[in-house]
């Protein structure tokens, strides 16, 4: 967020679109609960994404595919209770918008009605343009997502960089233009070469949000657990860890276990003292037991 922007001003879709012309770089981070949402919101992030990455980061799935609408809505509601100013974006899970336009509009509407989201995000290129048009006609802002699309990564040869050859690069540019025309207010570019991301950013009128897409996007997004070193199962090569919280948590838990075992915790400082009304209670109890 711009240093001269008010941190307490509610950010709108119009603000996100305007940022591109203003030359202001956008930031987006994930949050799946109220405490993390409140924390990143207070720091001044522009957008909070309740990503289907929660499948792997929070729910323990091997991919994003098993994540359900009910799970997404549950976490979106929690994140919504934590933020006050950032734009809240709900990630539409696999098969919530691919079956048909009617289902897509209904499910997108649930993010707005039930979780107080400001927008939804969906993955795909030319094949989802009609869905984007229908959802935006219903008054629901849509963030697009091209390049590596995790929900359909199997069709792309796995979690690999996309757009490295001329034909696939041209396809991604064409998809970005089509989504721009269909009405997205911003576009996530995931795992594409920096040169391609620069070309896409120049080709469309709405902001590009990069993740593994180089510095020339109009904004950047990361999974918060990756950023702070909380998710240890794997770390994508494009992730920069700004902190290493997992080792600190392990150290703290180990100390807790040790001190409880040694009878060191809780100590006097972390215990409550009795008032006068309880004085002599143990003596009375001892006397009752011996007299019985």
C-alpha positions in Angstrom: 0.0 0.0 0.0 1.2 3.5 -0.7 2.9 5.2 2.2 0.6 8.2 1.9 -2.6 6.1 1.7 -4.8 6.0 4.8 -4.6 2.6 6.5 -8.1 3.0 7.8 -9.7 3.7 4.4 -11.7 0.8 3.1 -10.2 -0.4 -0.1 -12.5 -0.9 -3.1 -12.3 -2.7 -6.4 -12.1 0.8 -8.0 -9.0 1.5 -5.9 -7.4 -1.7 -7.1 -8.1 -0.9 -10.8 -6.9 2.7 -10.3 -3.6 1.6 -8.8 -2.3 0.5 -12.2 -2.6 3.9 -13.7 -1.2 5.5 -10.5 1.9 3.3 -10.7 1.2 2.0 -7.2 2.2 -1.6 -6.6 -0.4 -3.7 -4.9 0.1 -6.3 -2.2 -2.1 -9.4 -1.5 -1.6 -12.0 1.2 -3.6 -15.1 2.2 -5.5 -15.4 5.5 -7.8 -18.3 6.6 -8.8 -17.1 10.0 -9.5 -13.9 11.9 -6.2 -13.4 13.8 -4.0 -13.6 10.7 -6.5 -11.5 8.7 -6.5 -8.8 11.4 -2.7 -8.8 11.5 -2.0 -8.4 7.8 -4.9 -5.9 7.5 -3.3 -3.7 10.2 0.0 -3.9 8.4 -1.6 -2.3 5.4 -1.9 -5.0 2.8 -4.3 -4.1 -0.1 -6.0 -7.4 -0.5 -6.6 -10.5 1.6 -7.1 -13.7 -0.4 -8.9 -16.5 1.3 -7.2 -19.0 -1.0 -8.1 -22.6 -1.7 -4.4 -23.1 -0.7 -5.9 -23.6 2.7 -6.4 -27.2 1.5 -2.7 -27.8 1.9 -1.7 -25.1 4.3 -4.4 -25.6 6.9 -6.5 -28.7 6.2 -3.7 -31.2 5.4 -4.8 -32.1 1.8 -2.3 -33.0 -0.8 -3.7 -30.4 -3.3 -6.4 -27.8 -3.6 -8.8 -30.1 -5.4 -10.6 -31.6 -2.4 -11.5 -28.2 -0.9 -15.3 -27.7 -0.7 -17.5 -24.6 -0.9 -18.5 -25.1 2.8 -14.8 -25.2 3.8 -14.1 -22.1 1.8 -17.0 -20.2 3.2 -16.2 -21.2 6.8 -12.7 -19.8 6.5 -13.8 -16.7 4.5 -16.3 -15.8 7.2 -13.5 -16.1 9.8 -11.1 -14.0 7.8 -13.8 -11.4 7.2 -14.3 -11.0 10.9 -10.6 -10.0 11.2 -10.2 -7.4 8.5 -11.5 -3.9 8.5 -10.0 -2.2 5.4 -8.4 -4.6 3.0 -10.3 -6.0 0.0 -11.4 -9.5 0.8 -11.3 -12.0 -2.1 -12.8 -15.5 -1.8 -11.2 -18.2 -3.9 -13.8 -20.3 -5.7 -12.8 -24.0 -5.2 -12.6 -26.7 -7.8 -16.0 -27.6 -9.4 -17.8 -24.6 -7.9 -17.8 -22.8 -11.2 -16.9 -25.3 -13.9 -20.1 -27.3 -14.1 -22.3 -24.5 -15.4 -22.9 -20.7 -15.4 -25.9 -20.9 -13.0 -23.9 -22.8 -10.4 -21.0 -20.4 -10.8 -23.2 -17.4 -10.2 -24.9 -19.0 -7.2 -21.6 -20.1 -5.6 -19.9 -16.7 -6.2 -23.0 -15.1 -4.6 -22.5 -17.2 -1.5 -19.1 -15.7 -1.0 -20.7 -12.2 -1.0 -23.9 -13.0 1.0 -22.5 -15.5 3.5 -18.9 -14.4 4.0 -19.0 -10.7 3.3 -16.4 -11.0 0.6 -15.8 -8.1 -1.8 -14.8 -10.3 -4.8 -14.1 -13.8 -5.9 -11.2 -15.4 -7.7 -11.4 -18.2 -10.3 -8.8 -20.0 -12.4 -8.8 -20.5 -16.1 -8.5 -18.8 -19.5 -10.8 -18.7 -22.5 -12.9 -21.5 -21.1 -14.1 -19.4 -18.1 -14.8 -16.1 -19.9 -18.5 -16.7 -20.2 -18.6 -17.5 -16.5 -16.7 -14.3 -15.7 -19.2 -12.3 -17.8 -22.2 -13.9 -16.0 -20.7 -13.4 -12.5 -19.8 -9.8 -13.2 -23.3 -9.1 -14.7 -24.6 -10.3 -11.3 -22.7 -7.5 -9.7 -19.9 -9.7 -8.3 -16.3 -8.5 -9.0 -14.0 -11.3 -10.4 -10.2 -11.7 -10.1 -8.8 -13.9 -12.9 -5.9 -16.4 -12.6 -3.8 -17.7 -15.5 -0.4 -19.4 -16.0 -0.1 -22.2 -13.5 -3.6 -23.0 -12.3 -3.2 -25.4 -9.3 -6.8 -26.8 -9.6 -5.9 -28.2 -13.0 -2.2 -28.6 -12.7 -2.4 -32.2 -13.8 -3.5 -31.0 -17.3 -0.5 -28.7 -17.4 2.1 -31.3 -16.6 2.2 -30.7 -12.9 3.4 -27.7 -10.9 5.7 -26.3 -13.6 6.5 -22.9 -15.0 4.1 -22.0 -17.8 4.6 -20.0 -21.0 8.2 -20.8 -21.6 7.8 -21.4 -25.4 6.4 -19.0 -27.9 3.1 -20.8 -28.5 2.1 -21.1 -24.9 3.2 -17.6 -24.1 1.0 -16.3 -26.9 -1.9 -18.4 -25.5 -1.5 -16.8 -22.0 -1.5 -13.3 -23.5 -4.6 -14.1 -25.5 -6.3 -15.5 -22.3 -5.3 -12.4 -20.3 -6.8 -10.1 -23.0 -10.0 -12.2 -23.2 -10.4 -12.2 -19.4 -9.8 -8.4 -19.4 -12.5 -8.0 -22.0 -14.8 -10.4 -20.0 -14.6 -8.0 -17.0 -12.1 -9.2 -14.5 -10.8 -6.3 -12.2 -7.4 -7.9 -11.8 -5.4 -11.0 -12.9 -3.2 -13.3 -11.0 -0.2 -14.6 -13.0 1.3 -17.7 -11.5 4.7 -19.3 -12.4 5.4 -17.6 -15.7 8.6 -16.0 -17.0 9.2 -12.4 -16.0 9.3 -11.3 -19.7 5.9 -12.8 -20.3 4.4 -11.2 -17.2 5.7 -7.9 -18.4 4.1 -8.4 -21.8 0.8 -9.4 -20.2 0.9 -6.4 -17.8 1.3 -4.1 -20.8 -1.4 -5.8 -22.8 -4.3 -5.4 -20.4 -5.9 -2.5 -18.6 -6.4 -4.1 -15.2 -3.6 -4.9 -12.6 -1.6 -8.1 -12.8 -0.8 -9.8 -9.5 2.3 -12.0 -9.7 3.2 -15.1 -7.8 6.4 -16.5 -9.2 6.0 -14.1 -12.2 8.8 -11.6 -11.7 9.0 -8.0 -10.6 7.1 -6.3 -13.5 3.6 -7.3 -12.4 1.4 -4.5 -11.0 1.4 -6.3 -7.6 2.5 -9.4 -5.7 0.8 -12.1 -3.7 2.2 -14.8 -1.4 0.8 -17.4 0.9 1.3 -15.9 4.4 2.5 -19.2 5.9 5.2 -19.3 3.2 6.2 -15.7 3.8 6.7 -16.2 7.6 8.2 -19.7 7.4 5.3 -21.6 9.0 4.6 -24.2 6.3 7.4 -26.8 6.1 6.0 -29.5 3.8 7.5 -27.7 0.8 8.6 -24.3 -0.3 8.2 -23.0 -3.9 11.4 -21.6 -5.3 9.8 -18.2 -5.9 8.9 -17.8 -2.2 11.0 -15.4 -0.1 10.8 -16.2 3.6 10.8 -12.9 5.5 10.8 -14.9 8.8 11.3 -18.4 10.1 8.5 -18.9 12.7 8.3 -22.7 12.6 11.7 -23.3 14.4 10.7 -20.7 17.0 7.4 -22.5 17.6 9.2 -25.9 17.9 11.6 -24.4 20.4 8.8 -22.9 22.5 6.8 -26.2 22.5 9.9 -28.1 23.5 10.6 -25.8 26.4 7.0 -26.1 27.5 7.1 -29.9 27.5 10.4 -29.8 29.4 9.3 -27.4 32.1 6.0 -29.2 32.7 7.9 -32.4 33.1 10.3 -30.8 35.6 7.6 -29.1 37.6 9.0 -25.7 36.7 5.8 -24.5 35.0 3.6 -23.0 36.2 5.7 -21.1 38.7 4.5 -18.5 41.2 4.3 -15.7 38.6 1.9 -17.8 36.4 -0.3 -19.1 39.3 -3.0 -17.5 41.3 -2.6 -16.9 45.1 -5.5 -17.6 47.5 -7.3 -15.0 49.5 -7.9 -15.0 53.2 -11.1 -17.0 52.9 -9.1 -19.9 51.7 -6.4 -19.8 54.3 -6.2 -22.9 56.3 -8.2 -24.9 53.7 -5.5 -27.5 53.3 -5.1 -27.8 57.0 -8.8 -28.4 57.5 -8.9 -30.9 54.8 -5.9 -32.8 56.3 -7.6 -32.7 59.7 -10.9 -34.1 58.3 -9.1 -36.9 56.6 -7.0 -37.9 59.7 -10.1 -37.7 62.0 -12.1 -39.9 59.7 
